[in-house]
Amino acid sequence: MNSQLPILLVIVPLLAAPLCLFIKKPTLVWLFASIVSVLALLFSLIILSQVWETGELVYSLGGWQAPIGIEYRIDLLNAYLSVIVAALACICLLAAYKSIGEEIKKGKQTLFYVTFLLCLAGMLGVVVTGDVFNLFVFMEIAALSSYVLIAMGKNRKALIASLTYLLVGTLGATFILIGIGLVYMLTGSLNMQDLSVLLLSAPQSNTLFTAFTFFFVGTCLKLALFPLHWWLPNAYTYAPSIVSVFLAATATKIAIYILLRVIFSLFGSEFSYHTLPLQNILMTLGLAGILVCSVIAIFQQDLKQIFAYSSVAQVAYMMLALGMNNISGLMATLLHLFNHALMKGALFLALACIMYRLKSVQLSDIAGLGWQMPWTMAAIVIAGFSLIGLPLTVGFISKWYMLLASFENAWQPIALVILFGSLLAAVYIWRIVEKAYFSPLTTNNQHIKEAPLALLVPTWLLVLANLYFGIDTRFSLSISLHTAQMLLGVAP
């Protein structure tokens, strides 16, 4: 059974998605989808445990060995990402029953669960496959499902946001597909393990440089790296709340995973950082993204917009750390993949609680809400502290390693920008705290009650995770350290 887990991780949610169509009652289809997500999490945890103990797992589909056949090749990076995606899917589906019941019409709720499971299967497929064309296929399954999920938002602007995401996503996918075609032309292989050897020995040519460029630009469109981020704020803002939670916690992480594979597994860090000016590009765009998007977030009036622009800034932090080109910087990127999923998942789930009661997430509408919805607003405060990077939260661990990476390179001005970015985050979090706790309660909010437990429990699971993994860092640090050493080819 254990030898089949890599394929089961993908095939179970993929086959379960169409089966949802045969379940008529919303309660039963929600329960079915939740069981599937729990199975995916269980599979991913077992796989992570196996990889940690015995090393890389390889599964050849149909018994056909690569490069003729397609293989799933799972190392610590794959296993780590699969746990993040599956865990957040479980949390989202735990909260979905109440939230989706309010935000999506009853007749479309089954379609929601179908597309959600397809999106989950696509993301898991991306992180476990060892074939670049297979990666493209799974990436598109996840993307097409995301477009449908976003379009289910009540506001008609959700359709425009979905269309914009579709256009940008298609452009990014086309760039990646061209990159795949170019490396196939150079090597005659689509297997990542083969490509890591063949591209390393390939002569430097315009085709090689062009292939990397197409991969890089296409992936940056997918991960919303500044200034290619324009699709993300509206996609997160107008999507149903649970969709915002899932995409904010996982979608950009999958794109960053692809970028890590391109840089370290396909082309190699020597080519990426020394032959090409990748370090300067990542540092420049990372610094610009942190400052510009954090400032934009301060002036937003919609809470989803605030945290959407914050997400672009957090992606920029990860790219800045990746640009450091040292162990601490890569560790910071890998840590923030996990930590950002926890903090943004908690924040957007708290917004789902507010949306459930107020039918709005405008800043002006939460006046005095801190006393009417104390658990919800406390969740925003604690997760906001994590976003700022205060001690005892996961955000502090990420920022600490970013600072270490900058000091290792003797880049003290970069460290100051990281700290200034945290200060900007404190400003937009304070705007929410001030409105919720220090503004007079509006007439409309006088009879507002706390969100139901079905929403509060998953929200606080993530809030407590922000605190627990900010104090006990053994899991995240050990995984990040060993993964960084593996990617850089450094002996443990």
Long-range contacts (C-beta under 8 A, 24 or more apart in sequence): 2-46, 2-50, 3-59, 4-59, 5-43, 5-46, 5-47, 5-50, 6-47, 6-57, 6-59, 6-72, 6-74, 6-128, 7-59, 7-61, 7-72, 8-43, 9-40, 9-43, 9-44, 9-47, 9-82, 9-86, 9-124, 9-128, 10-72, 10-121, 10-124, 10-125, 10-128, 10-138, 11-121, 12-36, 12-39, 12-40, 12-43, 13-37, 13-40, 13-117, 13-118, 13-120, 13-121, 13-124, 14-117, 14-118, 14-121, 14-125, 16-117, 17-113, 17-114, 17-115, 17-117, 17-118, 17-121, 18-114, 20-110, 20-113, 20-114, 20-117, 21-110, 21-114, 23-110, 24-110, 26-101, 26-106, 26-109, 26-110, 27-97, 29-109, 29-110, 29-113, 30-93, 30-96, 30-97, 30-100, 30-109, 30-113, 32-113, 33-93, 33-96, 33-113, 33-116, 33-117, 34-90, 34-93, 34-94, 36-117, 37-86, 37-89, 37-90, 37-93, 37-117, 37-120, 38-90, 40-86, 40-89, 40-90, 40-120, 40-124, 41-83, 41-86, 41-87, 41-89, 41-90, 43-86, 44-79, 44-82, 44-83, 44-85, 44-86, 44-87, 44-124, 45-83, 47-74, 47-79, 47-82, 48-76, 48-79, 48-80, 48-82, 48-83, 51-75, 51-76, 51-78, 51-79, 52-76, 52-79, 58-130, 66-130, 66-131, 66-191, 66-193, 66-194, 67-189, 67-190, 67-191, 67-194, 70-129, 70-130, 70-131, 70-134, 71-130, 71-131, 71-191, 71-193, 72-128, 72-129, 72-130, 73-128, 73-129, 73-130, 73-192, 73-193, 74-128, 75-483, 75-486, 76-479, 76-482, 76-483, 76-486, 77-257, 77-260, 77-261, 77-334, 77-483, 77-486, 77-487, 78-127, 78-128, 80-334, 80-337, 80-338, 80-479, 80-483, 81-127, 81-253, 81-254, 81-257, 81-337, 82-124, 82-127, 82-128, 84-249, 84-250, 84-253, 84-337, 84-338, 84-341, 85-120, 85-123, 85-124, 85-127, 85-250, 85-253, 85-254, 86-120, 86-124, 88-245, 88-246, 88-249, 88-250, 88-341, 88-345, 89-116, 89-120, 89-246, 89-250, 91-245, 91-345, 91-349, 91-458, 91-461, 91-462, 92-116, 92-242, 92-245, 92-246, 92-249, 92-345, 92-458, 94-454, 94-457, 94-458, 94-461, 95-242, 95-245, 95-349, 95-352, 95-454, 95-455, 95-458, 95-459, 96-242, 97-454, 98-356, 98-452, 98-454, 98-455, 99-240, 99-241, 99-242, 99-352, 99-355, 99-356, 99-455, 100-240, 100-242, 102-355, 102-356, 103-153, 103-154, 103-240, 103-241, 103-242, 103-355, 104-152, 104-154, 104-240, 108-152, 111-148, 111-152, 112-149, 112-152, 112-240, 115-145, 115-148, 115-149, 116-145, 116-149, 116-246, 118-142, 118-144, 118-145, 119-145, 119-146, 119-149, 119-246, 123-250, 123-251, 123-254, 126-254, 126-257, 126-258, 127-254, 127-257, 130-191, 130-192, 130-193, 131-190, 131-191, 131-192, 132-180, 132-183, 132-190, 132-191, 132-192, 132-195, 132-266, 133-180, 133-190, 134-190, 135-258, 135-261, 136-173, 136-176, 136-177, 136-180, 139-173, 139-176, 139-222, 139-254, 139-258, 140-173, 142-251, 142-254, 143-169, 143-173, 146-243, 146-247, 146-251, 149-239, 149-240, 149-243, 149-246, 149-247, 150-235, 150-238, 150-239, 150-243, 150-247, 152-239, 152-240, 152-243, 153-238, 153-239, 153-240, 153-243, 154-240, 155-238, 157-234, 157-237, 157-238, 158-238, 158-239, 160-234, 160-238, 161-231, 161-234, 161-235, 161-237, 161-238, 161-239, 162-235, 164-230, 164-231, 164-234, 164-235, 165-231, 165-235, 167-231, 168-221, 168-228, 168-230, 168-231, 169-221, 169-222, 169-231, 171-218, 171-221, 172-217, 172-218, 172-219, 172-220, 172-221, 172-222, 173-218, 173-222, 174-218, 175-214, 175-215, 175-217, 175-218, 175-221, 176-214, 176-215, 176-218, 176-219, 176-222, 176-258, 177-218, 178-214, 178-218, 179-211, 179-212, 179-213, 179-214, 179-215, 179-218, 182-207, 182-210, 182-211, 182-214, 183-211, 183-266, 186-211, 192-261, 192-265, 192-266, 195-265, 195-266, 196-265, 196-266, 196-268, 199-266, 199-267, 199-268, 199-271, 200-268, 200-271, 204-271, 204-275, 209-276, 212-262, 212-267, 212-271, 212-272, 212-276, 215-262, 215-266, 216-259, 216-262, 216-278, 219-255, 219-258, 219-259, 219-262, 220-259, 220-285, 222-252, 222-254, 222-255, 222-258, 223-252, 223-255, 223-256, 223-259, 223-315, 224-252, 224-255, 224-311, 224-312, 224-315, 225-285, 225-289, 225-315, 225-316, 225-319, 226-285, 226-288, 226-289, 226-292, 226-293, 226-312, 226-315, 226-316, 227-285, 227-288, 227-289, 229-289, 229-293, 229-312, 229-315, 232-308, 232-311, 232-312, 233-305, 233-308, 233-309, 233-312, 234-308, 235-308, 236-304, 236-307, 236-308, 236-311, 236-348, 237-302, 237-304, 237-305, 237-308, 241-348, 241-349, 241-351, 241-352, 241-355, 241-356, 242-352, 244-304, 244-348, 244-351, 244-352, 245-345, 245-348, 245-349, 245-352, 248-307, 248-308, 248-311, 248-344, 248-345, 248-347, 248-348, 249-340, 249-341, 249-342, 249-344, 249-345, 249-348, 250-341, 252-311, 252-315, 253-337, 253-340, 253-341, 256-315, 256-318, 256-333, 256-337, 257-337, 259-322, 260-322, 260-333, 260-487, 263-322, 264-487, 264-488, 265-487, 269-325, 269-487, 269-488, 269-489, 273-325, 278-323, 279-323, 279-325, 280-323, 281-323, 282-319, 282-320, 282-322, 282-323, 283-320, 283-323, 283-414, 285-316, 285-319, 286-316, 286-317, 286-318, 286-319, 286-320, 286-321, 286-322, 286-323, 287-316, 287-320, 287-414, 287-417, 288-316, 289-313, 289-315, 289-316, 289-319, 290-316, 290-317, 290-320, 290-417, 290-418, 290-421, 291-417, 291-420, 291-421, 291-424, 294-421, 294-424, 294-425, 294-428, 295-424, 297-424, 297-425, 297-428, 298-424, 298-427, 298-428, 298-431, 300-363, 300-428, 301-362, 301-363, 301-364, 302-361, 302-362, 302-363, 303-351, 303-354, 303-361, 303-362, 303-363, 303-366, 303-432, 304-348, 304-351, 304-361, 306-363, 306-428, 306-431, 306-432, 307-344, 307-347, 307-348, 307-351, 310-344, 310-387, 310-425, 310-428, 311-340, 311-344, 313-421, 313-424, 313-425, 314-340, 314-344, 314-387, 317-398, 317-402, 317-418, 317-421, 320-402, 320-414, 320-418, 321-401, 321-402, 321-405, 324-402, 324-405, 324-406, 324-408, 324-409, 324-411, 325-409, 326-405, 326-408, 326-409, 327-481, 327-484, 327-485, 327-488, 327-490, 328-401, 328-404, 328-405, 328-408, 329-401, 329-402, 329-405, 329-408, 330-484, 330-487, 330-488, 331-401, 331-405, 331-477, 331-480, 331-481, 331-484, 332-398, 332-401, 332-402, 332-404, 332-405, 334-479, 334-480, 334-483, 334-484, 335-394, 335-397, 335-398, 335-401, 335-476, 335-477, 335-480, 336-398, 338-394, 338-469, 338-476, 338-479, 338-480, 339-386, 339-394, 339-395, 339-397, 339-398, 339-466, 339-469, 339-476, 340-398, 342-386, 342-394, 342-462, 342-465, 342-466, 342-469, 343-383, 343-386, 343-387, 343-393, 343-394, 343-395, 343-466, 344-387, 345-462, 346-379, 346-382, 346-383, 346-386, 346-459, 346-462, 346-463, 346-465, 346-466, 347-379, 347-380, 347-383, 347-384, 347-387, 349-379, 349-455, 349-458, 349-459, 349-462, 350-376, 350-377, 350-379, 350-380, 350-383, 350-459, 351-380, 352-455, 352-459, 353-379, 353-451, 353-455, 353-456, 353-459, 354-451, 356-451, 356-452, 356-455, 357-448, 357-449, 357-450, 357-451, 358-445, 358-448, 363-431, 363-432, 363-435, 364-435, 365-442, 365-444, 365-445, 366-432, 366-435, 366-436, 366-445, 367-435, 367-436, 367-439, 367-440, 367-441, 367-442, 367-445, 368-436, 368-437, 368-439, 368-440, 368-441, 368-442, 368-445, 369-436, 369-441, 369-445, 369-448, 370-433, 370-436, 370-437, 371-437, 371-441, 372-441, 372-445, 372-446, 372-448, 372-449, 372-450, 373-448, 373-449, 373-450, 373-451, 374-450, 375-450, 375-451, 375-456, 375-460, 376-450, 376-451, 376-456, 376-459, 377-436, 377-437, 379-456, 379-459, 379-460, 379-463, 380-432, 380-436, 381-429, 381-433, 382-463, 382-466, 382-467, 383-462, 383-463, 383-466, 384-425, 384-429, 384-432, 384-433, 385-429, 386-466, 386-470, 387-425, 387-429, 388-422, 388-425, 388-426, 388-429, 389-422, 389-425, 391-470, 392-467, 392-470, 392-471, 393-466, 393-467, 393-470, 394-465, 394-466, 394-469, 394-470, 394-476, 395-466, 395-470, 396-470, 397-469, 397-470, 397-473, 397-476, 397-477
